[in-house]
Structure formats: structure tokens, C-alpha cells
């Protein structure tokens, strides 16, 4: 079909089932999809419940019809083509003042045909001719010689030829497609009046999906989002050609179906399709038995993500939670790791940050003592955890992405995280509310017991460059003592496996009470909250101090900028596109008045040389 505009179905069928169209030139009936959906013959079909007027009756429902016998009456509506059918029916109910109860709805070209229960309601609709709906004027007629559409074997007013099927499905798509966002909502199709009137009770073995996809691809070739939720699908074979029809598909919802095995996804992936969904970025499988079973596994759903990404390596959202993609859309998984261009900062990289010298000394003393106990005497940690302390562990099973890790054998080595995954509280993967609560360890005794069960480790604290930490104070309303936050990034080696593992650990600390066990052993504080994240080895080079990188003019001078000045420089560079050197020049020329620099930048922009920009 040649570039059909949104909201139109191409040519109008002439006659019944002849396959010729006016205007579009497309041979709709040449497709076997629609002919398979129509019944074999229309011979013997009745008037589809329509009202047959005697010869000589007034053609548009004049007074001579009033006294005729009661029964269903067929009416036609012109001007509603492409408008939401449910909204139209509600609109007519309101205007007539009672339910119109239309049934056996069919379409021929731009005209809608439907039965109403009585001549009285038909005449009420006739009086509405000329009323506007969605800006279009509606015209009603009472069909004294009802248009016959045939009946399906199921007796639901189905179509007798492929042209009628095509018209119905076009009407369906026009109520479910959003051309502006390139989205197609095919959820809960069996609840749709159009599908019901076609006599379709189940979509599992139906050819309806195939016909819908063929038409949708012709009418809306740029579809990027498809919603197939709530269709009771136990197999994805009916939609296996999604990649053929929608090569730009990026978002797919299969929520609340009946998929019991993740292998059903194969027909949409490279493992089972010649045209897989190679651009897929978001997939929703929630509400299917397969996804629910996977999330209940002991690994907290880690293998679930792994299995899905084996089939769709480009996804970055699974069940509305972010995941790290293995490949970029349109590229094979083996050829691309997702890489981000290195950012240029207008100040030197610092290995660690402390709010002031006193908080820095506290953090250094605490971390040195903590890791010594953690490696040599975990039972002794009971002295430095608060009675109501909280502990949680998160396992990040995605592959490391740093430049160092891509060439480091230790980073590429697969690590067995089974011991950790059993208690992992990775909220992006642990979907069960009960498991999330259970994975949060509460109380000093439980925390120490849980940590004691983890593999023995060694932290190379003597090599300071392998660790980075940030430390700052937190003001807590009503708190009688200060609270400090310390986040440390580093590595440890498992003593038995010799695996080197990267970690992040965040502590909430309060001063050790005088006379407490923590104070007696020399610890300046006790832990109220401990959150540990582990991953495959990612190196430590990303935080090593380095001179500022600039574009075009070499490195800028290493300046001792305050945190506030660093934030100003970052914001100015981001909003103006200046390189690092000229960002600093700009702020210095305005005495570090950020608002003045931003307000006057448009006036001076034209005077700056090209090398001032990134």
C-alpha cells in the first residue's frame, strides 16, 4: 500500500468481495488474510436482523412507518468514520436521552451500519441528522432495504466477505492507533465491540491478529509502540511477525497474558525469527505465569533478566524497571557494549570528597577499623553496629562497562554470586514485596549473623588508590547527635575463589556513646545503616586524579575550586556548550556570578572564537 495517511483505509470496496478499490489502487482482496476470515458464502443469509419495509414505503423513515411492527431496525451513519466508536455510542445515548443499544455494527467505506432495537429509536436518531461529532456533521438514514453483511457460524453478525472484514478492522485500528506517538493499542481485543461482532471469542488460534498486523503495517508503518496486554495469549505465534510488520518497534507490552514459558519469546528474537525485534528497548512481561515464576526463584529474578536479555540484548527497561542493555538498538550483541562519550569537566578529578577536615579524619579512621574487622574478625563488628542497625546487600550482575574492564581478564571472568544473590535486595530485579521485606536485615545480631555467612574477604586498604570515598554531615531534625554519611567505592578479593570484586558501600554513622564497646575499641562512631552493592571487577582508574581535559587549547590550570564553584562550572558548560578552559574564563570574568554570566552570554557569544566551544 502506498503511504496511506493516518486515519484512512485506502479505497472503498465496490460491491461485495470483488477486491477492487476506488482511489487507493490497492488490491485489498488479493491478500489471503482477509479471505480466510470471511465466511465461504453469503447465500441464504437474512437481513442481519434489519427491518424490511413493504414496497412503496417512505425511503427515509417518514410517517408511514410509525405503525409498522416493532423489531430491530438498521440505520446508517455517515460522518463517524475514523472516530472512536465507544465515544460515538455514548454521545448518541446522551442526545437521544436513553440507551440506543446499537448492535451488529458494520462498515462499508466511510458509512457505519448498525441495528437499533425499534423504529422509535431509529426515528429519534433521524432527527439528529446534522449534529456535529468531533467536528464532523453526522447524517442518519433508516435503511428500508437493509444492507446484508451475512452471519458468522457463531451467530454474532460476522462478515461474509473479505472487504467487510477489512472495513471492520480498519475501523478498529482507527480507534486504537495514535499516529502522533506512533503507538498502537491492541490490548483486550476480545472486549472490543468490533471484534465481538465478528464472532471472535479467542485470539489464540485466530487469524485476526495476522490480519490486524497486515493492515496496521500498511496504515501506520512507523509504529514504535505496541500494547498486546490482556489478550489471554499462551503462545506468541499469532504475533510472530511483529518484526516484519513493525521494524521500528521499540516498546512492547505483553502484560497480563498467559505465557508460561519464556521460550515463547524466541519467535520474536534472533533465536527463532529471521526478522527479530532488533530495536526493542522496553518489554513488559508482568502478569504472565512465566515472569511471576522467574521472579520467585532463589536468585531474586537475576536469571529472569539474564534469560530475557539473551533474547533481546537491546532492552533497557524490563517490567518498568531499568536494566543495563548489552547492545545498542540495531546492532548485534557481540559487537557493541554500550559506551558513553567521556565527559569533559572544567576542574581536576578528585579521588575523594569530604565536607571538611574533621569529617575526613572520622571517615578515614572508621573505614580503616571497619575493613580490618570485616576481613579478620566479623564477630567483632557487633561492637560497632547500633542495636537497631539495618543492613542490605545488592548484587549487580550486569557486565562491567569501563574502558579498563573491557581489556582486563579479571573483569571479563564470570563470577559465581550465588551466595550473595540468596540475600540480594536489588529492587530492580526482586519484584516480590515479601522478598523485599525479608531481604532487609534488621537488628545488630541479625546483621552480624548475615555478614558472617558471606565469603571471607581481603580489602587492600594499604593501597589507597584502589578506594574512593565521600563523607559529609547530615542535619536530622530533632536529632540529639550528629549524623554522618560515608560512601566508599573499592574492591576486595574473596579468599577462597581469589575473585576480585568491585563494591560500593554506604554507611550512616552516629558518634559512639562514651563508655560503649565501640568507644572502648577506638571507633569514633557506630553504624545505623549499612548498604552494600557488589559487581564484577570494574577497576579503579575512573577516580584517579587527573588534570582537566579541554578541547582545542590543551589542559586548563589545575584550580582549587570550591564545590559551589565546581557546580557553577558544570552548569555553565552544560548550558552554553563552552569547553572547560573558556567556561572558567567566563566565570572568572564575572567574578563567579553565575546568573550574570548566563544572562550576558547571548550578547558575547558571537564574539568568541570557534575553539571556545566543545
Helices and strands as residue ranges (DSSP letters): E 12-13, E 21-22, G 28-30, H 32-37, G 63-65, E 73-78, H 85-96, E 103-108, E 111-116, H 119-126, E 132-133, E 136-137, E 139-142, H 162-176, E 177-178, E 183-185, G 189-191, H 193-197, H 208-219, E 225-227, G 237-239, H 242-245, E 251-253, G 262-268, E 282-284, H 289-295, H 302-311, E 317-318, E 321-322, G 333-335, E 353-354, H 357-376, G 378-383, E 385-396, H 403-407, H 409-412, H 418-421, H 433-438, E 441-442, H 444-452, E 457-458, G 464-466, E 468-474, E 483-494, E 500-511, H 517-520, E 525-536, G 541-543, H 563-576, H 580-589, H 594-604, G 605-607, G 610-612
